[in-house]
Amino acid sequence: MTTRHEGVRLPMMQPLRRPSIIDQAELELRNAIYYGDLRPGDGVPEVQVSRQMGISRSSLREACQRLVRDGLLTQIPGRGLFVTHMDAETMSDFIDYRLGIEMQAATIVADRVAGLREAGKPEAAEALLSPLRVSMERSRAALAAEEVIEAGNADLDLHQQIAEIARNRFLSTAMNTIVILTRMGSFSDPLGFGVRADLTATHEALLDALSSGDGSRARALLRESLQELAGRLRAGADEDLVRDPDLLESSGPEWTTIGEGGPA
């Protein structure tokens, strides 16, 4: 007797896999840069880091090359790998790229909200934007408590969430790198890490535009905010910023080796 499934032709499928050692090493390095454990200009010594992570040097090298590709690390022949330092000109070019990604994400989100409202689903529209409001309130509380780094974290989370809500994996992937590059730009500022004093007001205006489904207004606000940042970086201006003097200097990471052995 022939069973039904014997004649079924299955589509080609990729085998499932768990995150590799290289994936994990890449994530560790990205997090170290984002949280400031690795600052612009810090070196990434291959021997010490591979021992500390408990992986081979070849695996670490491949993970680092992914970060070189994304602009997070810079490879200097004969000297090694360093966290990229973003000068004002580089940061300005980067903001142009960031603007294109964020404006598209905001357009998609505004269109989705408008569609929900037109369908008589205002609660669903507000639920869609609720993560953004949580991040906005985080930034408000952080600024009130003079916790500058937390205010910056909440700001970056809000912008990342816009891409996530858009449900476009290419935009989300791009924003994953954009938030780290933005953080690197903040740490590269010779005047110290800072956030805008009117950060919450900027968030409120953007959320109002998205909540009303006004993509044009949301794009205009993003353009104005990011172009203002680019202009301030070019001019080296320090007005209307809240800075944390403790985040200005970095003595470099402490690469502790685990024993004398380990992967080579």
C-alpha positions in Angstrom: 0.0 0.0 0.0 1.4 3.4 -0.9 1.1 6.2 1.6 0.1 9.7 0.6 3.3 11.4 1.5 5.6 9.2 -0.7 4.7 11.2 -3.8 5.1 14.6 -2.1 7.9 16.9 -3.4 9.2 19.1 -0.6 10.7 22.5 -1.4 14.4 23.0 -0.7 15.0 24.1 2.9 18.0 25.3 4.7 19.0 23.2 7.8 18.4 24.9 11.1 21.4 25.9 13.1 22.1 27.4 16.5 24.1 30.6 16.8 27.7 29.9 16.0 30.7 30.8 18.1 31.5 33.5 15.5 27.9 34.9 15.8 28.3 35.1 19.6 31.7 36.7 19.4 30.4 39.3 17.0 27.5 40.1 19.4 29.9 40.4 22.4 32.0 42.9 20.5 29.0 44.9 19.3 27.6 45.1 22.9 31.0 46.1 24.2 31.1 49.0 21.7 27.5 50.0 22.3 27.8 50.1 26.1 31.2 51.9 26.0 33.4 49.1 27.3 35.2 49.5 24.0 35.6 53.1 23.0 36.6 54.8 19.7 40.4 54.3 19.4 40.6 51.3 21.7 42.6 48.4 20.3 41.3 44.8 20.0 44.3 42.6 20.6 43.7 39.3 18.9 45.6 37.0 21.3 44.2 38.4 24.6 40.6 38.8 23.3 40.4 35.2 21.8 41.7 33.8 25.1 39.3 35.9 27.2 36.4 34.7 25.0 37.7 31.1 25.0 37.6 30.9 21.2 40.2 30.4 18.5 42.0 33.3 16.9 40.6 32.4 13.5 37.0 32.6 14.9 37.6 35.9 16.5 39.2 37.2 13.3 36.1 36.3 11.3 33.8 38.0 13.8 36.0 41.1 13.7 35.9 41.2 9.9 32.1 41.5 10.1 32.5 44.6 12.3 35.1 46.0 9.9 32.6 45.5 7.1 30.0 47.5 9.1 32.4 50.2 9.9 32.5 49.5 13.7 36.2 48.4 13.6 39.0 49.8 11.5 41.9 47.6 10.5 45.3 49.4 10.2 48.0 47.3 8.4 50.8 46.5 10.7 49.0 47.8 13.8 45.9 45.7 14.2 42.2 46.4 14.8 40.8 49.4 16.5 37.3 50.7 17.3 36.5 53.2 14.6 36.8 56.9 15.6 34.2 59.0 13.8 35.2 62.5 13.1 32.6 65.2 12.3 32.8 64.7 8.6 32.3 61.0 8.8 29.5 61.4 11.3 27.8 63.9 9.0 27.9 61.4 6.1 26.7 58.7 8.4 23.7 60.8 9.4 22.7 61.1 5.8 22.6 57.3 5.6 20.7 57.1 8.9 18.2 59.6 7.7 17.3 57.5 4.7 16.7 54.4 6.7 14.7 56.1 9.5 12.5 58.1 7.2 11.5 55.0 5.3 10.7 53.2 8.6 8.7 56.1 9.9 6.7 56.2 6.7 5.8 52.6 7.0 4.8 53.0 10.6 2.7 56.1 9.9 0.9 54.3 7.1 0.1 51.3 9.3 -1.3 53.6 12.0 -3.4 55.5 9.5 -4.7 52.2 8.1 -5.7 51.0 11.6 -7.5 54.3 12.4 -9.3 54.2 9.1 -10.4 50.7 9.9 -11.9 51.9 13.2 -9.2 50.4 15.3 -7.7 53.3 17.4 -6.8 51.0 20.3 -4.7 48.8 17.9 -3.0 52.0 16.6 -2.1 53.1 20.1 -0.9 49.6 21.1 1.4 49.6 18.0 3.1 52.8 19.3 3.1 51.9 23.0 6.8 50.7 23.0 7.8 54.2 21.7 5.9 55.9 24.5 7.7 53.7 27.1 11.1 54.7 25.7 10.0 58.4 25.6 9.1 58.2 29.3 12.4 56.5 30.1 14.3 59.3 28.5 12.2 61.9 30.4 13.0 60.1 33.7 16.6 59.7 32.9 17.1 63.4 32.0 15.3 64.4 35.2 17.7 62.2 37.2 20.7 63.5 35.2 21.4 60.0 34.0 22.8 60.9 30.6 23.8 57.5 29.3 20.4 56.1 30.2 18.7 59.0 28.3 20.8 58.1 25.3 19.9 54.4 25.6 16.2 55.2 25.7 16.6 57.5 22.7 18.4 54.9 20.6 15.8 52.2 21.7 13.0 54.5 20.5 14.5 54.8 17.0 15.3 51.1 16.8 11.7 50.3 17.8 10.4 52.4 14.9 12.2 50.1 12.5 11.0 47.0 14.4 7.4 48.2 14.3 7.8 48.7 10.5 8.3 44.9 10.3 10.9 45.1 7.6 13.9 42.9 8.4 16.2 44.9 6.2 15.4 48.1 8.0 15.7 46.4 11.4 19.1 45.0 10.5 20.3 48.3 9.2 19.1 50.0 12.4 20.9 47.5 14.6 24.2 48.8 13.2 23.0 52.4 13.0 22.4 52.6 16.8 25.9 51.3 17.5 27.5 53.8 15.0 25.5 56.6 16.6 26.8 55.6 20.0 30.3 55.5 18.6 29.8 59.0 17.3 28.7 60.2 20.7 31.8 58.6 22.4 34.0 60.1 19.6 32.9 63.7 20.6 35.9 65.4 22.1 33.6 67.4 24.3 32.2 64.3 25.9 29.1 62.1 25.7 26.0 64.2 25.5 22.3 64.2 24.6 20.0 67.0 23.6 18.3 68.8 26.5 15.1 68.9 24.5 15.2 65.2 23.8 11.8 64.4 25.2 10.1 67.3 23.3 11.6 65.9 20.1 10.2 62.5 20.9 6.8 63.9 21.7 6.6 65.7 18.4 7.6 62.6 16.5 5.2 60.4 18.3 2.3 62.9 17.7 3.1 62.7 14.0 3.2 58.9 13.9 0.0 58.7 16.1 -1.9 60.8 13.6 -0.6 58.7 10.7 1.2 61.8 9.3 4.2 60.3 7.5 5.1 63.6 5.9 5.3 65.3 9.3 7.3 62.4 10.8 9.9 62.6 8.0 10.2 66.3 8.3 10.8 66.0 12.1 13.5 63.3 11.6 15.2 65.4 8.9 15.2 68.5 11.0 16.5 66.6 14.1 19.3 64.7 12.3 20.4 67.6 10.1 20.6 69.7 13.2 22.9 67.1 14.8 25.1 67.0 11.6 25.4 70.8 11.7 26.3 70.8 15.3 29.0 68.2 14.8 30.5 70.1 11.9 30.6 73.3 14.0 31.7 71.7 17.2 28.8 73.4 19.0 27.9 72.5 22.6 24.7 74.4 23.1 21.5 72.7 24.4 23.3 69.5 25.3 23.4 67.6 28.6 26.8 66.0 29.1 28.3 63.5 31.5 31.9 64.4 32.3 32.5 60.8 33.6 32.0 59.5 30.1 34.6 61.7 28.5 37.8 59.8 29.1 38.5 56.1 28.5 41.6 54.4 29.9 41.0 51.5 27.5 39.6 48.0 28.1 41.1 45.6 30.6 41.9 42.5 28.5 42.3 39.8 31.1 43.6 36.5 29.8 42.3 33.2 31.1 45.3 31.2 32.0 48.4 30.8 29.8 46.8 28.1 27.5 43.7 28.4 25.5 42.9 28.4 21.8 45.6 29.6 19.5 
